[in-house]
């Protein structure tokens, strides 16, 4: 009897393995996050919790008439709403981030399936589970109590809609991402690449990005806040830390921490991106192809991270996700997310727990080496593992050959 019952259970599981895998991973992800619920980081102690208390003392929603902290108004609205809920403030912050952790995992799984081009429940389950259990994703929300999963979730949804040619919907999601984190601007050069290389939609779609920010900021603006605040808050953030790098394997860690180099760094980044755009046009790289779409987006974000000033460890959050999704499409690219996720985990650990043993300059050389290798493959390489219906994940050479015949 017991053997028969066990056989029936395994038979049912065998019919829908992806569903049971998702359930198991979800429970595991919840357990990992709950186990760190009471851990408080320096970010929480010095910033988030004092902001929460100040907003609560100033009347919750009524506190929106003044800026509290350095996050933009939409996140301040979330904090003001949290002040009305029972429970520990630290737990409330983390529960919001946990919610978006799961949304991010679902978004990445759906985006990967769209790029893959056919239904594969096990592929969705694998991407969902990997994103949900990545150390940096867990540490960001469960230990830092940070909200990077919010802007990353909306950024991935925006890229998914952009790939599906749902232009308005895509830019609404990019607007949501921009409303919560300035780091979304790391994707803007790719959006410009996409617009100029495809010319499938109006450039007016870009106005939806600040438009969504102002729409979400309306409660504070109606209470008397300046209409310039949603933008000036981000300008003030750029001068908060006058360092060339902060616990991040930036190119500038090999040069020097002199903030007078800020303008040079911005111009260098602009030059690298402009060079990439010229190559994109010259080689007629088609961003409508799935592998090139995601790989070019990752390259743009990676370029900004390496050469812009004042980058720190959490800014690599979106890059790691994009490289992982790219590796799902092209198995020969697994080395790149392996390197970036390992370095991100090391830098997270250094900030949170004071680990040591590897110099930042060594990590920078590894990071730069991976970046240049990735750039070379993107421009000149060819994939050995094309997806069904695709001739190559890096098809630029074959496209050129067809045109010359």
Residue pairs with C-beta under 8 A, 6 or more apart in sequence:
13 20
16 121
17 122
18 121
18 122
18 124
18 125
19 121
21 122
21 125
21 129
22 124
22 125
22 128
22 129
25 125
25 128
25 129
25 132
25 133
26 102
26 132
28 133
29 101
29 102
29 105
29 129
29 132
29 133
29 138
32 133
32 138
32 142
33 94
33 98
33 101
33 138
33 141
33 142
35 142
36 138
36 142
36 143
37 90
37 91
37 94
37 142
38 90
39 142
39 143
40 49
40 90
40 145
41 143
41 144
41 145
41 352
42 351
43 144
43 145
43 146
44 90
44 93
44 144
44 145
47 69
48 69
48 89
48 90
48 93
48 145
49 89
49 90
51 68
51 69
51 71
51 76
51 79
52 79
52 82
52 83
52 89
52 92
52 93
53 89
54 63
54 68
55 63
55 68
55 76
55 79
55 80
55 83
56 63
56 83
58 66
58 68
60 80
60 81
60 83
60 84
61 80
61 81
61 219
62 223
63 76
63 80
64 73
64 76
64 77
64 80
64 219
64 220
64 223
64 225
65 220
65 223
65 224
65 225
66 225
67 76
67 225
67 229
67 233
68 76
68 79
69 76
69 79
70 233
70 236
70 237
70 240
71 180
71 233
72 179
72 180
72 182
72 213
72 217
72 230
72 233
72 234
73 216
73 217
73 220
73 221
73 225
73 229
73 230
73 233
74 179
74 180
74 213
74 216
74 217
75 147
75 150
75 180
76 220
77 216
77 219
77 220
78 96
82 89
82 92
82 93
82 96
85 92
90 145
93 145
93 147
94 141
94 142
94 145
96 147
96 150
97 140
97 141
97 142
97 145
97 146
97 147
97 149
97 150
98 141
98 142
100 141
100 147
100 149
100 150
100 153
101 132
101 137
101 138
101 141
101 149
102 132
103 149
103 153
104 131
104 137
104 149
104 152
104 153
104 156
104 321
105 127
105 128
105 129
105 131
105 132
106 128
107 153
107 156
107 157
107 160
108 127
108 128
108 131
108 156
108 321
108 324
108 325
109 123
109 124
109 125
109 127
109 128
109 131
110 124
110 160
111 156
111 157
111 159
111 160
111 163
111 325
112 123
112 124
112 127
112 325
112 328
112 329
113 119
113 120
113 123
113 124
113 127
114 160
114 163
114 164
114 290
115 163
115 290
115 291
115 293
115 294
115 325
115 328
115 329
116 123
116 290
116 328
116 329
116 387
117 290
117 387
117 388
117 389
117 390
118 388
123 328
126 328
127 324
127 325
127 328
130 324
131 137
131 321
131 324
134 320
134 324
134 341
135 341
135 345
135 348
136 317
136 320
136 341
136 344
136 345
136 348
137 149
137 317
139 345
139 348
139 352
140 146
140 148
140 149
140 314
140 317
140 348
141 147
141 148
141 149
143 352
144 314
144 352
146 314
147 180
147 181
148 181
148 183
148 314
148 317
148 318
150 177
150 180
150 181
151 177
151 178
151 180
151 181
151 183
151 184
151 318
152 177
152 317
152 318
152 321
153 177
154 173
154 174
154 176
154 177
154 180
154 184
155 173
155 174
155 177
155 184
155 187
155 318
156 321
157 173
158 170
158 171
158 172
158 173
158 174
158 176
158 177
158 187
159 170
159 187
159 293
159 294
159 297
160 170
161 167
161 169
161 170
161 173
162 170
162 191
162 194
163 290
163 293
165 200
167 200
167 201
167 205
168 205
168 208
170 205
171 205
171 206
171 208
171 209
172 208
172 212
174 184
174 187
174 191
174 208
174 209
175 208
175 209
175 210
175 211
175 212
175 213
176 212
176 216
177 184
177 187
178 184
178 185
178 209
178 210
178 212
178 213
179 212
179 213
179 216
179 217
182 234
182 237
182 238
183 315
183 317
183 318
186 300
186 301
186 304
186 305
186 315
186 318
187 297
187 300
187 301
187 318
189 273
189 277
189 300
189 303
189 304
190 296
190 297
190 300
190 301
191 206
192 277
193 276
193 277
193 280
193 287
193 296
193 300
194 287
195 201
195 203
195 206
196 277
196 281
197 280
197 281
197 285
197 286
197 287
198 287
198 288
210 230
210 231
213 230
214 221
214 227
214 230
217 225
217 229
217 230
220 229
221 227
221 229
226 232
238 310
241 310
241 312
242 259
242 262
242 310
243 257
243 259
243 309
243 310
244 250
244 252
244 253
244 255
244 256
244 257
244 258
244 259
244 261
244 262
244 265
244 309
244 310
245 252
245 253
245 257
245 309
245 310
245 311
245 312
246 310
246 311
246 312
246 313
247 312
247 313
247 347
247 350
247 351
247 360
248 305
248 311
248 312
248 313
248 315
248 316
248 347
249 343
249 347
249 360
249 363
249 364
249 366
249 367
249 368
250 305
250 306
250 307
250 308
250 309
250 311
250 364
251 306
251 307
251 364
251 368
252 261
252 265
252 307
252 309
253 360
253 361
253 364
254 361
254 364
254 365
254 368
255 261
259 309
261 309
262 309
262 310
265 307
265 308
265 309
266 308
266 309
268 307
269 303
269 304
269 307
269 308
272 303
272 307
273 300
273 303
273 304
276 299
276 300
276 303
279 285
279 379
280 287
280 296
283 379
283 396
283 399
283 400
284 396
284 399
284 400
284 403
285 292
285 296
285 396
286 292
286 395
286 399
287 293
287 296
289 390
289 395
290 329
290 387
290 390
291 326
291 329
291 330
291 383
291 387
291 390
291 393
291 394
292 393
292 394
292 395
292 396
294 322
294 325
294 326
294 329
295 326
295 330
295 333
295 378
295 393
295 394
296 378
297 322
298 319
298 322
298 323
298 326
298 374
299 374
299 375
299 378
301 318
301 319
301 322
302 319
302 323
302 371
302 374
303 371
305 311
305 315
305 316
305 319
306 367
306 368
306 371
313 344
313 347
313 348
313 350
313 351
314 348
316 340
316 343
316 344
317 344
319 340
320 337
320 340
320 341
320 344
323 333
323 336
323 337
323 340
324 337
324 341
326 333
326 336
326 337
327 333
327 334
327 336
327 337
329 387
329 393
330 383
330 385
330 393
330 394
331 385
332 383
332 384
332 385
333 374
333 377
335 370
336 370
336 373
336 374
339 366
339 367
339 370
340 367
340 370
343 363
343 366
343 367
346 355
346 358
346 363
347 363
349 355
350 356
377 394
378 394
379 396
380 396
380 397
381 394
382 392
382 393
382 394
382 395
382 397
382 398
383 392
383 393
383 394
385 393
386 392
386 393
387 393
391 398
392 398
